[in-house]
Amino acid sequence: MTTPVTIIGAGLGGLMLARVLHIHGIPATIYEAEVSPAARTQGGMLDIHDYNGQLALKAAGLFEEFLGIVHQGGEASRVLDKDGTVLLDEADDGTGGRPEVHRGALRKILLDSLPADMIQWGRKVTAVRPLGGSRHEVTFADGATVTTRLLVGADGAWSRVRPLLSDEKPEYVGTSFIETYLFDGASRHAASARAVGGGALFALAPGKGILAHRETDGVLHTYVALNKPQEWIAAIDFTDAGAATARVAEEFHGWAPELTALITDGETAPVPRTINALPIEHRWDRVPGVTLLGDAAHLMSPFAGEGANLAMYDGAELGKALGAHLGDTEAAFTEYEEALFPRSAAAAAEAARNHRLCFDHNAPHSLIDLFTNYEQAG
């Protein structure tokens, strides 16, 4: 009989693993802290790459469904300076190499592909401990426990499973985002909508930037980026939305009004998000009965666009390895981890490099040079 897999976390990576296991007839249960699929909004747009995220969706038999949620034109990108001058403007070429989809829509495709009883909602993990012989005990907030011989931590940046394998913890990379939204962009915020364009906007200067996406239904989703100490962000009272917005906007005094309006005209309360990462070469020694995927394994900054892609690819590759090594879990985990470590290190190094280039002394021209090099290499 195939050993059931215990998956902690119903993000994209955990769901992808469950889906591929389901295809291979391997039983699995996901334990998720959120009380339901609709417990919170699921973030913004994701560019799904043809060399990892799309391959995972094909392995899961969900590629056609994925094509149905692609945001047409969303691959467009532009780079502006603080005066609103367009320095680089690239249209969506329609090739589908990195099409944009909404995270919530992508997650729904994965959720809908699984039997309803495969996910247990409202099961927040508070502790995990080894019992010996590859067995582990998982404890939940309500005091209940489960014991498993095959445990996968797909539980994100602050994983409860990671300490079984690694002493590393995410560290602040020096940049924080403040998230805002404008709705009905084309009709109510026309100047800002024109500045953003059809896809992604990078308006940059040394140490700061306004990053935005045009999402479906005319939404302008903005991440205001500031290279500031964590203490600076923590000192702002974000429960006072007006004062917090004004404080953040001060950092962009003199910028073009169509750009600063993405901050000052925000129609939701601003939300701070500190950016953290694990070491670029994060890895661990093989521990029987347990492994990690996604951010739990290789949290990195978002500046390579690889987080969601790698999480899904990890899930698919682990699922395939378990399917290929039925009855030999350790062979499957070893094969998976041997490929996981170099690919995540390469992506993490790229993310760290891109992060530096976005806000270095030559921004935004450093990013333009990077885009130009990508085009020449491609």
FENQUI-V589879 format. One record per pair of residues at least 24 apart in sequence whose ideal C-beta (glycine too) atoms are under 10 Angstrom apart, sorted by the first residue. I is the first residue (numbers start at 1). J is the second residue. If there is no record, write none. Layout:
I_J ; I_J
//
This chain:
1_27 ; 1_327 ; 2_26 ; 2_27 ; 2_28 ; 2_150 ; 2_322 ; 2_323 ; 2_326 ; 2_327 ; 2_329 ; 3_27 ; 3_134 ; 3_148 ; 3_149 ; 3_150 ; 3_289 ; 3_322 ; 3_326 ; 3_327 ; 3_329 ; 4_28 ; 4_29 ; 4_148 ; 4_149 ; 4_150 ; 5_29 ; 5_30 ; 5_148 ; 5_149 ; 5_150 ; 5_151 ; 5_152 ; 5_318 ; 5_319 ; 5_322 ; 5_329 ; 6_30 ; 6_31 ; 6_128 ; 6_136 ; 6_138 ; 6_146 ; 6_147 ; 6_148 ; 6_149 ; 6_150 ; 6_151 ; 6_152 ; 6_153 ; 6_161 ; 6_289 ; 6_290 ; 7_31 ; 7_32 ; 7_118 ; 7_119 ; 7_148 ; 7_150 ; 7_151 ; 7_152 ; 7_153 ; 7_154 ; 7_155 ; 7_161 ; 7_293 ; 7_315 ; 7_318 ; 8_32 ; 8_33 ; 8_123 ; 8_125 ; 8_128 ; 8_138 ; 8_148 ; 8_151 ; 8_152 ; 8_153 ; 8_154 ; 8_155 ; 8_156 ; 8_159 ; 8_160 ; 8_161 ; 8_292 ; 8_296 ; 9_33 ; 9_34 ; 9_125 ; 9_152 ; 9_153 ; 9_154 ; 9_155 ; 9_156 ; 9_159 ; 9_160 ; 9_161 ; 9_293 ; 9_294 ; 9_295 ; 9_296 ; 9_311 ; 10_34 ; 10_37 ; 10_107 ; 10_110 ; 10_111 ; 10_114 ; 10_118 ; 10_119 ; 10_120 ; 10_121 ; 10_123 ; 10_154 ; 10_155 ; 11_42 ; 11_103 ; 11_107 ; 11_110 ; 11_154 ; 11_155 ; 11_156 ; 11_293 ; 11_294 ; 11_295 ; 11_296 ; 11_307 ; 11_308 ; 11_311 ; 11_312 ; 11_315 ; 12_42 ; 12_46 ; 12_53 ; 12_56 ; 12_103 ; 12_106 ; 12_107 ; 12_110 ; 12_154 ; 12_294 ; 12_307 ; 12_308 ; 12_309 ; 12_310 ; 12_311 ; 12_312 ; 12_314 ; 12_315 ; 13_56 ; 13_110 ; 13_152 ; 13_153 ; 13_154 ; 13_155 ; 13_156 ; 13_292 ; 13_293 ; 13_294 ; 13_295 ; 13_296 ; 13_297 ; 13_307 ; 13_308 ; 13_310 ; 13_311 ; 13_312 ; 13_313 ; 13_314 ; 13_315 ; 13_316 ; 13_318 ; 14_110 ; 14_119 ; 14_152 ; 14_153 ; 14_154 ; 14_155 ; 14_156 ; 14_293 ; 14_294 ; 14_296 ; 14_311 ; 14_314 ; 14_315 ; 15_60 ; 15_106 ; 15_107 ; 15_109 ; 15_110 ; 15_111 ; 15_113 ; 15_114 ; 15_118 ; 15_119 ; 15_154 ; 15_311 ; 15_312 ; 15_315 ; 16_53 ; 16_56 ; 16_57 ; 16_59 ; 16_60 ; 16_62 ; 16_110 ; 16_113 ; 16_154 ; 16_293 ; 16_294 ; 16_308 ; 16_311 ; 16_312 ; 16_313 ; 16_314 ; 16_315 ; 16_316 ; 16_317 ; 16_318 ; 16_319 ; 17_56 ; 17_60 ; 17_152 ; 17_154 ; 17_293 ; 17_294 ; 17_311 ; 17_312 ; 17_314 ; 17_315 ; 17_316 ; 17_317 ; 17_318 ; 17_319 ; 17_320 ; 17_322 ; 18_60 ; 18_110 ; 18_111 ; 18_113 ; 18_114 ; 18_115 ; 18_118 ; 18_119 ; 18_152 ; 18_154 ; 18_315 ; 18_319 ; 19_56 ; 19_57 ; 19_59 ; 19_60 ; 19_61 ; 19_62 ; 19_109 ; 19_110 ; 19_111 ; 19_113 ; 19_114 ; 19_118 ; 19_312 ; 19_315 ; 19_316 ; 19_319 ; 20_56 ; 20_59 ; 20_60 ; 20_61 ; 20_312 ; 20_315 ; 20_316 ; 20_317 ; 20_318 ; 20_319 ; 20_320 ; 20_321 ; 20_322 ; 20_323 ; 21_114 ; 21_118 ; 21_152 ; 21_315 ; 21_318 ; 21_319 ; 21_320 ; 21_322 ; 21_323 ; 22_60 ; 22_61 ; 22_113 ; 22_114 ; 22_115 ; 22_118 ; 22_319 ; 23_59 ; 23_60 ; 23_61 ; 23_113 ; 23_316 ; 23_319 ; 23_320 ; 23_323 ; 24_319 ; 24_320 ; 24_322 ; 24_323 ; 24_324 ; 24_326 ; 25_323 ; 25_326 ; 26_150 ; 26_319 ; 26_322 ; 26_323 ; 26_326 ; 27_118 ; 28_114 ; 28_118 ; 28_119 ; 28_150 ; 28_152 ; 28_319 ; 28_322 ; 29_117 ; 29_118 ; 29_119 ; 29_120 ; 29_123 ; 29_146 ; 29_148 ; 30_114 ; 30_118 ; 30_119 ; 30_120 ; 30_121 ; 30_123 ; 30_152 ; 30_154 ; 31_119 ; 31_120 ; 31_121 ; 31_122 ; 31_123 ; 31_124 ; 31_125 ; 31_138 ; 31_140 ; 31_146 ; 31_148 ; 31_154 ; 31_155 ; 32_119 ; 32_120 ; 32_121 ; 32_122 ; 32_123 ; 32_124 ; 32_125 ; 32_154 ; 32_155 ; 33_121 ; 33_122 ; 33_123 ; 33_124 ; 33_125 ; 33_126 ; 33_140 ; 33_141 ; 33_155 ; 33_156 ; 33_160 ; 34_121 ; 34_122 ; 34_123 ; 34_124 ; 35_121 ; 35_122 ; 35_123 ; 35_124 ; 36_119 ; 36_121 ; 36_122 ; 37_104 ; 37_107 ; 37_108 ; 37_111 ; 37_112 ; 37_119 ; 37_121 ; 38_104 ; 39_121 ; 39_122 ; 40_104 ; 41_103 ; 41_104 ; 41_181 ; 41_268 ; 42_102 ; 42_103 ; 42_104 ; 42_105 ; 42_106 ; 42_107 ; 42_108 ; 43_102 ; 43_103 ; 43_104 ; 43_107 ; 43_179 ; 43_221 ; 43_308 ; 44_100 ; 44_102 ; 44_103 ; 44_104 ; 44_179 ; 44_181 ; 44_212 ; 44_213 ; 44_215 ; 44_219 ; 44_221 ; 44_222 ; 44_223 ; 45_71 ; 45_74 ; 45_99 ; 45_100 ; 45_101 ; 45_102 ; 45_103 ; 45_105 ; 45_106 ; 45_199 ; 45_200 ; 45_213 ; 45_214 ; 45_215 ; 45_216 ; 45_219 ; 45_221 ; 46_71 ; 46_74 ; 46_98 ; 46_99 ; 46_100 ; 46_101 ; 46_102 ; 46_103 ; 46_105 ; 46_106 ; 46_107 ; 46_213 ; 46_302 ; 46_305 ; 46_307 ; 46_308 ; 46_309 ; 46_312 ; 47_71 ; 47_74 ; 47_75 ; 47_77 ; 47_97 ; 47_98 ; 47_99 ; 47_100 ; 47_101 ; 47_199 ; 47_200 ; 47_213 ; 47_305 ; 47_306 ; 47_308 ; 47_309 ; 48_96 ; 48_97 ; 48_98 ; 48_99 ; 48_100 ; 48_101 ; 48_106 ; 48_305 ; 48_308 ; 48_309 ; 48_312 ; 49_97 ; 49_98 ; 49_99 ; 49_304 ; 49_305 ; 49_306 ; 49_308 ; 49_309 ; 49_310 ; 49_312 ; 49_313 ; 50_95 ; 50_96 ; 50_97 ; 50_98 ; 50_99 ; 50_309 ; 51_97 ; 51_98 ; 51_309 ; 51_313 ; 52_306 ; 52_308 ; 52_309 ; 52_310 ; 52_311 ; 52_312 ; 52_313 ; 52_314 ; 52_316 ; 52_317 ; 52_343 ; 52_347 ; 53_98 ; 53_99 ; 53_101 ; 53_106 ; 53_305 ; 53_306 ; 53_308 ; 53_309 ; 53_310 ; 53_311 ; 53_312 ; 53_313 ; 53_316 ; 54_96 ; 54_97 ; 54_98 ; 54_99 ; 54_309 ; 54_312 ; 54_313 ; 55_309 ; 55_312 ; 55_313 ; 55_316 ; 55_317 ; 56_308 ; 56_309 ; 56_310 ; 56_311 ; 56_312 ; 56_313 ; 56_314 ; 56_315 ; 56_316 ; 56_317 ; 56_319 ; 56_320 ; 57_106 ; 57_109 ; 57_110 ; 57_312 ; 57_313 ; 57_316 ; 58_316 ; 59_312 ; 59_313 ; 59_315 ; 59_316 ; 59_317 ; 59_319 ; 59_320 ; 60_109 ; 60_110 ; 60_113 ; 60_312 ; 60_315 ; 60_316 ; 60_319 ; 61_113 ; 62_106 ; 62_109 ; 62_110 ; 62_112 ; 62_113 ; 62_312 ; 64_109 ; 65_105 ; 65_106 ; 65_108 ; 65_109 ; 65_110 ; 65_112 ; 65_113 ; 66_99 ; 66_101 ; 66_105 ; 66_106 ; 66_109 ; 66_110 ; 67_96 ; 67_99 ; 67_101 ; 68_101 ; 68_105 ; 68_109 ; 69_99 ; 69_100 ; 69_101 ; 69_102 ; 69_104 ; 69_105 ; 69_106 ; 69_108 ; 69_109 ; 69_216 ; 70_96 ; 70_99 ; 70_100 ; 70_101 ; 70_102 ; 70_105 ; 71_99 ; 71_100 ; 71_101 ; 71_102 ; 71_105 ; 71_198 ; 71_199 ; 71_213 ; 71_214 ; 71_215 ; 71_216 ; 72_99 ; 72_100 ; 72_198 ; 72_216 ; 73_99 ; 73_100 ; 73_197 ; 73_198 ; 73_199 ; 73_214 ; 74_98 ; 74_99 ; 74_100 ; 74_101 ; 74_102 ; 74_198 ; 74_199 ; 74_200 ; 74_213 ; 74_214 ; 74_215 ; 74_216 ; 75_99 ; 75_100 ; 75_198 ; 75_199 ; 75_200 ; 76_100 ; 76_196 ; 76_197 ; 76_198 ; 76_199 ; 76_200 ; 76_201 ; 76_214 ; 77_197 ; 77_198 ; 77_199 ; 77_200 ; 77_201 ; 77_202 ; 77_213 ; 77_367 ; 77_371 ; 78_195 ; 78_196 ; 78_197 ; 78_198 ; 78_199 ; 78_200 ; 78_201 ; 78_202 ; 78_203 ; 79_200 ; 79_201 ; 79_202 ; 79_203 ; 79_204 ; 79_209 ; 79_358 ; 79_363 ; 79_364 ; 79_365 ; 79_367 ; 79_368 ; 79_370 ; 79_371 ; 80_195 ; 80_196 ; 80_197 ; 80_201 ; 80_202 ; 80_203 ; 80_204 ; 80_209 ; 80_210 ; 80_255 ; 80_256 ; 80_258 ; 80_259 ; 80_364 ; 81_203 ; 81_204 ; 81_205 ; 81_255 ; 81_256 ; 81_259 ; 81_363 ; 81_364 ; 81_365 ; 82_203 ; 82_204 ; 82_205 ; 82_208 ; 82_209 ; 82_210 ; 82_252 ; 82_254 ; 82_255 ; 82_256 ; 82_259 ; 82_260 ; 82_363 ; 82_364 ; 83_203 ; 83_205 ; 83_254 ; 83_255 ; 83_256 ; 83_259 ; 84_191 ; 84_194 ; 84_195 ; 84_203 ; 84_255 ; 84_256 ; 84_257 ; 84_258 ; 84_259 ; 84_260 ; 85_203 ; 85_256 ; 85_364 ; 86_194 ; 86_195 ; 86_197 ; 86_201 ; 86_203 ; 87_202 ; 87_203 ; 87_204 ; 87_364 ; 87_365 ; 87_367 ; 87_368 ; 88_202 ; 88_364 ; 88_365 ; 88_367 ; 88_368 ; 88_371 ; 88_372 ; 89_197 ; 89_198 ; 90_197 ; 90_199 ; 90_200 ; 90_371 ; 90_375 ; 91_197 ; 91_198 ; 91_199 ; 92_198 ; 92_199 ; 97_378 ; 98_305 ; 98_309 ; 100_199 ; 100_200 ; 100_213 ; 100_214 ; 100_215 ; 100_216 ; 101_216 ; 101_308 ; 102_213 ; 102_215 ; 102_216 ; 102_217 ; 102_219 ; 102_221 ; 103_308 ; 105_216 ; 106_308 ; 106_312 ; 107_308 ; 110_312 ; 110_315 ; 120_146 ; 124_155 ; 124_160 ; 125_153 ; 125_155 ; 125_159 ; 125_160 ; 125_161 ; 126_160 ; 127_160 ; 127_163 ; 128_153 ; 128_155 ; 128_159 ; 128_160 ; 128_161 ; 128_162 ; 128_163 ; 128_164 ; 128_290 ; 129_163 ; 129_164 ; 130_164 ; 130_287 ; 130_288 ; 130_289 ; 130_290 ; 131_289 ; 132_288 ; 132_289 ; 133_288 ; 133_289 ; 134_287 ; 134_288 ; 134_289 ; 134_290 ; 134_329 ; 134_330 ; 135_288 ; 135_289 ; 135_290 ; 136_161 ; 136_164 ; 136_287 ; 136_288 ; 136_289 ; 136_290 ; 148_289 ; 148_290 ; 149_288 ; 149_289 ; 149_290 ; 149_329 ; 150_288 ; 150_289 ; 150_290 ; 150_291 ; 150_322 ; 150_329 ; 150_332 ; 150_333 ; 151_287 ; 151_289 ; 151_290 ; 151_291 ; 151_292 ; 152_290 ; 152_291 ; 152_292 ; 152_293 ; 152_294 ; 152_296 ; 152_314 ; 152_315 ; 152_318 ; 152_319 ; 152_322 ; 152_333 ; 152_336 ; 153_290 ; 153_291 ; 153_292 ; 153_293 ; 153_294 ; 153_295 ; 153_296 ; 153_297 ; 154_291 ; 154_292 ; 154_293 ; 154_294 ; 154_295 ; 154_296 ; 154_297 ; 154_311 ; 154_314 ; 154_315 ; 154_318 ; 155_292 ; 155_293 ; 155_294 ; 155_295 ; 155_296 ; 156_294 ; 156_295 ; 156_296 ; 156_299 ; 156_311 ; 157_276 ; 157_277 ; 157_278 ; 157_294 ; 157_295 ; 157_296 ; 157_299 ; 157_307 ; 158_276 ; 158_295 ; 158_296 ; 158_299 ; 159_278 ; 159_292 ; 159_293 ; 159_294 ; 159_295 ; 159_296 ; 159_297 ; 159_299 ; 160_296 ; 161_290 ; 161_291 ; 161_292 ; 161_296 ; 161_297 ; 162_278 ; 162_282 ; 162_284 ; 162_290 ; 162_292 ; 162_295 ; 162_296 ; 162_297 ; 162_299 ; 164_284 ; 164_287 ; 164_289 ; 164_290 ; 164_291 ; 164_292 ; 165_282 ; 165_283 ; 165_284 ; 165_285 ; 165_286 ; 165_287 ; 165_290 ; 165_291 ; 165_292 ; 165_296 ; 165_297 ; 165_337 ; 166_278 ; 166_279 ; 166_282 ; 166_283 ; 166_284 ; 166_285 ; 166_287 ; 166_292 ; 166_296 ; 166_297 ; 167_284 ; 168_278 ; 168_279 ; 168_282 ; 168_283 ; 168_284 ; 168_299 ; 169_276 ; 169_278 ; 169_279 ; 169_299 ; 170_274 ; 170_275 ; 170_276 ; 170_277 ; 170_278 ; 170_279 ; 170_282 ; 170_295 ; 170_299 ; 170_300 ; 171_276 ; 171_277 ; 171_278 ; 171_279 ; 171_299 ; 172_229 ; 172_230 ; 172_233 ; 172_274 ; 172_275 ; 172_276 ; 172_277 ; 173_227 ; 173_274 ; 173_275 ; 173_276 ; 173_277 ; 173_300 ; 173_301 ; 173_303 ; 173_351 ; 173_352 ; 173_355 ; 173_356 ; 174_207 ; 174_226 ; 174_227 ; 174_228 ; 174_229 ; 174_230 ; 174_274 ; 174_275 ; 174_301 ; 174_355 ; 174_356 ; 174_359 ; 175_207 ; 175_208 ; 175_209 ; 175_225 ; 175_226 ; 175_227 ; 175_228 ; 175_273 ; 175_274 ; 175_275 ; 175_276 ; 175_301 ; 175_302 ; 175_303 ; 175_355 ; 175_358 ; 175_359 ; 176_223 ; 176_224 ; 176_225 ; 176_226 ; 176_227 ; 176_228 ; 176_229 ; 176_230 ; 176_232 ; 176_233 ; 176_234 ; 176_236 ; 176_248 ; 176_272 ; 176_273 ; 176_274 ; 176_275 ; 177_209 ; 177_211 ; 177_222 ; 177_223 ; 177_224 ; 177_225 ; 177_226 ; 177_233 ; 177_270 ; 177_271 ; 177_272 ; 177_273 ; 177_274 ; 177_275 ; 177_302 ; 178_210 ; 178_222 ; 178_223 ; 178_224 ; 178_225 ; 178_226 ; 178_233 ; 178_236 ; 178_238 ; 178_244 ; 178_245 ; 178_247 ; 178_248 ; 178_249 ; 178_251 ; 178_263 ; 178_266 ; 178_270 ; 178_271 ; 178_272 ; 178_273 ; 179_221 ; 179_222 ; 179_223 ; 179_224 ; 179_266 ; 179_268 ; 179_269 ; 179_270 ; 179_271 ; 179_272 ; 179_273 ; 180_210 ; 180_212 ; 180_220 ; 180_221 ; 180_222 ; 180_223 ; 180_224 ; 180_241 ; 180_245 ; 180_248 ; 180_262 ; 180_263 ; 180_264 ; 180_265 ; 180_266 ; 180_267 ; 180_268 ; 180_269 ; 180_270 ; 180_271 ; 181_212 ; 181_215 ; 181_219 ; 181_220 ; 181_221 ; 181_222 ; 181_262 ; 181_265 ; 181_266 ; 181_267 ; 181_268 ; 181_269 ; 181_270 ; 181_271 ; 182_212 ; 182_218 ; 182_219 ; 182_220 ; 182_221 ; 182_222 ; 182_261 ; 182_262 ; 182_263 ; 182_265 ; 182_266 ; 182_267 ; 182_268 ; 183_215 ; 183_217 ; 183_218 ; 183_219 ; 183_220 ; 183_221 ; 183_266 ; 183_267 ; 183_268 ; 184_217 ; 184_218 ; 184_219 ; 184_220 ; 184_267 ; 185_212 ; 185_214 ; 185_215 ; 185_217 ; 185_218 ; 185_219 ; 185_220 ; 185_221 ; 185_262 ; 186_214 ; 186_218 ; 186_220 ; 187_218 ; 188_218 ; 188_220 ; 188_265 ; 188_267 ; 189_218 ; 189_220 ; 189_258 ; 189_261 ; 189_262 ; 189_265 ; 189_267 ; 190_258 ; 191_256 ; 191_257 ; 191_258 ; 191_259 ; 191_261 ; 192_220 ; 192_222 ; 192_256 ; 192_257 ; 192_258 ; 192_259 ; 192_260 ; 192_261 ; 192_262 ; 192_263 ; 192_265 ; 193_218 ; 193_220 ; 193_258 ; 193_262 ; 194_258 ; 195_220 ; 195_256 ; 195_257 ; 195_258 ; 195_259 ; 195_261 ; 195_262 ; 196_220 ; 196_221 ; 196_222 ; 196_258 ; 196_259 ; 196_262 ; 200_305 ; 201_259 ; 201_262 ; 202_358 ; 202_363 ; 202_364 ; 202_367 ; 202_368 ; 202_371 ; 203_252 ; 203_255 ; 203_256 ; 203_258 ; 203_259 ; 203_260 ; 203_262 ; 203_363 ; 203_364 ; 204_357 ; 204_358 ; 204_359 ; 204_360 ; 204_362 ; 204_363 ; 204_364 ; 204_365 ; 204_366 ; 204_367 ; 204_368 ; 205_252 ; 205_254 ; 205_255 ; 205_359 ; 205_363 ; 205_364 ; 206_358 ; 206_359 ; 206_360 ; 206_361 ; 206_362 ; 206_363 ; 206_364 ; 206_366 ; 207_251 ; 207_358 ; 207_359 ; 207_360 ; 207_361 ; 207_363 ; 208_251 ; 208_252 ; 208_255 ; 208_358 ; 208_359 ; 208_363 ; 209_252 ; 209_259 ; 209_358 ; 209_359 ; 209_363 ; 209_364 ; 209_367 ; 210_252 ; 210_255 ; 210_256 ; 210_259 ; 210_260 ; 210_261 ; 210_262 ; 210_263 ; 211_262 ; 211_302 ; 211_303 ; 211_358 ; 212_259 ; 212_262 ; 219_267 ; 220_261 ; 220_262 ; 220_265 ; 220_266 ; 220_267 ; 221_262 ; 221_268 ; 222_259 ; 222_261 ; 222_262 ; 222_263 ; 222_265 ; 222_266 ; 222_270 ; 223_262 ; 223_271 ; 223_273 ; 223_275 ; 223_302 ; 224_248 ; 224_249 ; 224_251 ; 224_252 ; 224_259 ; 224_260 ; 224_262 ; 224_263 ; 224_266 ; 224_270 ; 224_272 ; 225_273 ; 225_275 ; 225_303 ; 225_355 ; 225_358 ; 225_359 ; 226_251 ; 226_252 ; 226_272 ; 226_359 ; 227_355 ; 227_358 ; 227_359 ; 227_360 ; 228_274 ; 230_272 ; 230_274 ; 230_276 ; 233_272 ; 233_273 ; 233_274 ; 234_272 ; 234_274 ; 236_270 ; 236_272 ; 238_269 ; 238_270 ; 238_271 ; 238_272 ; 239_269 ; 240_269 ; 241_266 ; 241_268 ; 241_269 ; 241_270 ; 241_271 ; 242_269 ; 242_270 ; 244_269 ; 244_270 ; 244_271 ; 244_272 ; 245_269 ; 245_270 ; 248_272 ; 273_302 ; 275_299 ; 275_300 ; 275_301 ; 275_302 ; 275_303 ; 275_351 ; 275_355 ; 276_300 ; 276_301 ; 277_301 ; 277_302 ; 277_348 ; 277_351 ; 277_352 ; 277_355 ; 278_344 ; 278_348 ; 279_345 ; 279_348 ; 280_344 ; 280_345 ; 280_346 ; 280_347 ; 280_348 ; 280_349 ; 280_350 ; 280_351 ; 280_352 ; 281_341 ; 281_342 ; 281_344 ; 281_345 ; 281_348 ; 281_349 ; 282_341 ; 282_344 ; 282_345 ; 282_348 ; 283_337 ; 283_340 ; 283_341 ; 283_342 ; 283_344 ; 283_345 ; 284_337 ; 284_341 ; 285_337 ; 286_330 ; 286_333 ; 286_334 ; 286_337 ; 286_338 ; 287_333 ; 288_329 ; 288_330 ; 288_333 ; 289_329 ; 289_330 ; 289_333 ; 290_329 ; 290_333 ; 291_318 ; 291_321 ; 291_329 ; 291_332 ; 291_333 ; 291_334 ; 291_336 ; 291_337 ; 291_340 ; 292_318 ; 292_337 ; 292_340 ; 293_317 ; 293_318 ; 293_319 ; 293_336 ; 293_340 ; 293_344 ; 294_344 ; 297_337 ; 297_340 ; 297_341 ; 297_344 ; 298_340 ; 298_341 ; 298_343 ; 298_344 ; 298_345 ; 298_347 ; 298_348 ; 298_351 ; 299_344 ; 299_348 ; 299_351 ; 300_344 ; 300_345 ; 300_347 ; 300_348 ; 300_349 ; 300_350 ; 300_351 ; 300_352 ; 300_355 ; 301_348 ; 301_350 ; 301_351 ; 301_352 ; 301_354 ; 301_355 ; 301_356 ; 301_358 ; 302_351 ; 302_354 ; 302_355 ; 303_350 ; 303_351 ; 303_352 ; 303_353 ; 303_354 ; 303_355 ; 303_356 ; 303_357 ; 303_358 ; 303_359 ; 303_367 ; 304_346 ; 304_347 ; 304_348 ; 304_349 ; 304_350 ; 304_351 ; 304_352 ; 304_353 ; 304_354 ; 304_355 ; 305_347 ; 305_350 ; 305_351 ; 305_354 ; 306_343 ; 306_344 ; 306_346 ; 306_347 ; 306_348 ; 306_350 ; 306_351 ; 307_347 ; 307_351 ; 309_347 ; 310_340 ; 310_343 ; 310_344 ; 310_347 ; 310_348 ; 313_339 ; 313_340 ; 313_343 ; 313_344 ; 313_347 ; 314_339 ; 314_340 ; 314_343 ; 314_344 ; 317_343
//
